[in-house]
Structures are given as structure tokens and as C-alpha cells.
Amino acid sequence: MNWLSEMLSYTFMQRALIVGLLISICAALVGVSLVLRKSSMIGDGLSHTTFGAFAVATACSLAPLWFTIPVVIATSFLVLKLSNSKRANGDALIALLSASSLAIGVMAISLTKGVNIDLNSYLFGSILSIGWNDVWLSLALTIVVVLLYLFAHNRIFAITFDEDFAKASGIKTSVYDAIFAIICSLVVVLGMRLLGALLISSLIIFPTLIAMQFSKSFSRVVVCSVLISIVNFVLGLTISYLIASPTGATVVIVNLAVLVIAYIVRKLILGK
């Protein structure tokens, strides 16, 4: 176990592990509702917005994290409002948002002079960029998300599967939509430093898809998604350290491999 103690002896690896575990929990919990509501691509749109906001903040010598969070939250509310409009197409809106944000980010970086900006760290993540602010924000976010699921589990279940019925039952669906928009924004912003703008949305989608291979009830999918997300992240981080591969890409590949294995096992062994 020398390699494990060696890996955890680095402060940046400790921060990466803590933030990764916390973000994995949040992403898995939020991902269950988004995937089942067929709204998981909103994470992809917000991740590209995060990239654009980070790039603009860096180019303008602003605090990237504190500039990006309100921008992404405002964008998530805009997407939510326009998606509920009969005149707007949700998929087209997210595609437009993704392309525009990437273009703005790349343009901001290309026009920046005298500032050293590593484009790859924005697109694919860099564990060296994770600071203690990310740790404390991730911890606070995780506490909020876990408490939300503990005390509003039935309401989240109702909204996820039948929003019209939930609204007719007196549940303030707009409030919960707003809460999920804010949480998803924070997950994407905090997770982008770890996995990058192009990969963070996978942390929201993969665990739920894997859990759904074997679990059918909402509660089991939620619990299994969290456990799978944690295990896959730790495995991906460890492998990336051992073979010196990009952390974000390694975590995604681990999730992909587990999904393929789970699908094959379900088809061949369980026959479902």
C-alpha cells in the first residue's frame, strides 16, 4: 500500500479526493432526477457556460469562481424559463448555449495577452487547480443536497415522475425546479476544475444509468447511484495517479467501462 500512502501524501491529491467524493455524491443525487426527467443534457449546456465564464473571468483578471457561480446560476434559470415556454425547444436551446459559450470562452482566451492560460485545464480539468475554497464549497453543497433528499424525498419522487400530478397535489414544483437548477449549476462549476467543461456532465449521467441496470425503484437507484459514483471516482483517481493519465478522462473511462460491464451482465446473466 506504499503507492496509496504516497498518493495521499500530496496536498493537491487530498484536495482532489475530498472534492471529488463530495461532487460525486451531489452529481449522483441530482443526476437521478435529471436523467429520469430526460433533462440530463442541461448539465452539458451549463458546463460549457462555465467554461466561457471561467475564461472571461480569467481574461479580465476577476476571481473565476465567484464570477462564474452567479453567471451559471442565472443561465440555468434562463434555460429553465425558456424550456417551459411553448415557443422554445429545450434541446435546441442547450445546443445553442453550448456552442455560444465555447466560442466566447475560446475568443476570450485568444484575445488575452500577457496572461498564461492553460486551455486544456479548462476543457479537461486539472487537479492542481483545486483549492481549499473548492473543498469548503463542495462540503456545504453536499450537506444541502443530502438534507434535501432526506427531508423532501417523496416530493422529489413525485416531481421526477409526474410533475403535473405533483403540481395538482399542491407541491410547489417551480421552487424545486429552481433549487435543482442552482444545485446543478454549483455541481458543474465546482466539478469543472476536476473533470473539465467537456467531461463534467458525465459525472451526472453515468452513475444513474449504471444503477438503472439493476435497480428499478427510485430509492434504490438513488442509493446505488451515490455508491457507484463514489467507487468509480476513487478508482479513476487512483488509476490516473498510477499510470499518470488525465484524471477527468480516466474517471469517465472507468464509468463507461462499468456501464458496459453492467449492461452485459444484465443481458447475459439476468436475461433482461
Secondary structure, DSSP 8 states (H G I E B T S, - for coil): -HHHHHHHTSHHHHHHHHHHHHHHHHHHHHHHHHHHTT-THHHHHHHHHHHHHHHHHHHTT--HHHHHHHHHHHHHHHHHHHHTSTT--HHHHHHHHHHHHHHHHHHHHHT--S----HHHHHH--GGG--HHHHHHHHHHHHHHHHHHHHSHHHHHHHHH-HHHHHHTT--HHHHHHHHHHHHHHHHHHHHHHH-TTTHHHHHHHHHHHHTTT--SHHHHHHHHHHHHHHHHHHHHHHHHHHT--HHHHHHHHHHHHHHHHHHHHHHTS--
